[in-house]
Amino acid sequence: MNIYFISGLGADRHAFDRLRLEEQHVCHFIDWLEPERNESIELYARRMAKDIDTTMPFALIGLSFGGIIAIEISTFLSPLRLVIISSIATQSELPLAYRIAGKLALHRSRLVHRLRNNDRLVNYLFGAGSSFLSQYLRERIAAMSDRYLYWSLNAILQWKQKERVKGLVHIHGTKDRLFPIGNTKADIRVEGGSHFMVMTHAGILSKHINKVLSESDYQV
C-alpha cells in the first residue's frame, strides 16, 4: 500500500526516520508548501494532496499539524487508512488556552517570536530530551518563514472541524504537553510518549501503525 506521511508544523520528512513499516508498504512524504496570501486550510490541503495517487489504495499518516491536514485531505479523498499521531481530531480537542489565544489573536503578536526563540520552553513542550532532538527542533524552527508560521498557527487555532471523521485512528502519548491527552479521545495511548514520541517511541509506534495498516477490518 502507498503510505503518505505529513510531518508536524515546520518539521520535515526526517521526523519519521525512526519508524519501521512492513516492506509491502511504499512510503511517500508530502513536503510543506508555502501558504498563499489569505489561503484557507481547505485550499491548502488540496494543494498538499496534488501528488497523491488515488488510483491505488493509500493511507494517510499525519503528525501533529500534519494530522489536521491529513483530516482535511480525507474530506475530499478516500484513504483506506487515516492515522494521526500527537494531534487533534476535532476543534474541541484543542486546549482551552489555545482557543482563547486564537480569539485574542495572540498568535499574530510579537509574543510568537519570543516563544519561537525560547529553546527551553520549546524543548519542554515538545519533549525534546536529547541534544539531537533539541538541535533538530532549533533547525526546523529557524527554517520556517514568518508567513508559514503565522498561517499555520492561525489554521490550528481557527480550525472548524466539529465532528470526528469516520475511520480515523488517533495515536497519542500520555506525556504530550503540547496537546495534552486529557483533551483528546485517543484510540491508542503510548505510555510516556511526548509530542516528539515519533522519534523517542518509534518502536512501539511502528508496531501500532503496522497493525492498523495490515488488518483489513481493523477496529480500535
C-alpha positions, 0 to 999 in steps of 0.5 A: 500500500502507498503510505503518505506521511505529513510531518508536524508544523515546520518539521520535515520528512526526517521526523519519521526516520525512526519508524519501521513499516512492513516492506509491502508498504511504499512510503511517500512524504508530502513536503510543506508548501508555502501558504498563499496570501489569505489561503484557507486550510481547505485550499491548502490541503488540496494543494498538499494532496496534488501528488497523491495517487488515488488510483491505488489504495493509500493511507494517510499518516499525519503528525501533529499539524500534519494530522489536521491536514491529513483530516482535511485531505480525507474530506475530499479523498478516500484513504483506506487508512487515516492515522494521526499521531500527537494531534487533534481530531476535532476543534474541541480537542484543542486546549482551552488556552489555545482557543482563547489565544486564537480569539485574542489573536495572540498568535499574530503578536510579537509574543510568537517570536519570543516563544519561537526563540525560547529553546527551553520552553520549546524543548519542554513542550515538545519533549525534546530530551536529547541534544539531537532532538533539541538541535533538530527542533532549533533547525526546523524552527529557524527554517520556517518563514514568518508567513508559514508560521503565522498561517499555520498557527492561525489554521490550528487555532481557527480550525472548524472541524466539529465532528470526528471523521469516520475511520480515523485512528488517533495515536497519542502519548500520555506525556504530550504537553503540547496537546495534552491527552486529557483533551483528546479521545485517543484510540491508542495511548503510548505510555510516556510518549511526548509530542516528539514520541515519533522519534523517542517511541518509534518502536512501539509506534511502528508496531501500532501503525503496522497493525492498523495498516495490515488488518483489513477490518481493523477496529480500535 
